[in-house]
Amino acid sequence: MYEYELQQLRSADLIRRADQERIARQAARGTRAARREAARRTVGADPHTDRPRRHRFARTA
């Protein structure tokens, strides 16, 4: 009986941890989505620097 109760406690703890991690992932996903939406609403603002995406000259081998 003792092992059964111990297993039940472990299982409940794993389920609780999984729920907490899921809630944390959802919160992080929500903040990222809000940040992207705010950046999208900003007219003419580039989320990165004014630096060109590629190098001016090809790199030598």
SULHUCOR-V981765 format. One record per pair of residues at least 4 apart in sequence whose ideal C-beta (glycine too) atoms are under 8 Angstrom apart, sorted by the first residue. I is the first residue (numbers start at 1). GAP is how many residues later the second one is. Records with the same first field share a line. If there is no record, write none. Layout:
I->GAP + GAP
//
This chain:
1->4
2->4
3->4
4->4
5->4
6->4
7->4
8->4
9->4
10->4
11->4
12->4
13->4
14->4
15->4
16->4
17->4
18->4
19->4
20->4
21->4
22->4
23->4
24->4
25->4
26->4
27->4
28->4
29->4
30->4
31->4
32->4
33->4
34->4
35->4
36->4
37->4
38->4
39->6 + 8
46->4
52->4
55->4
//
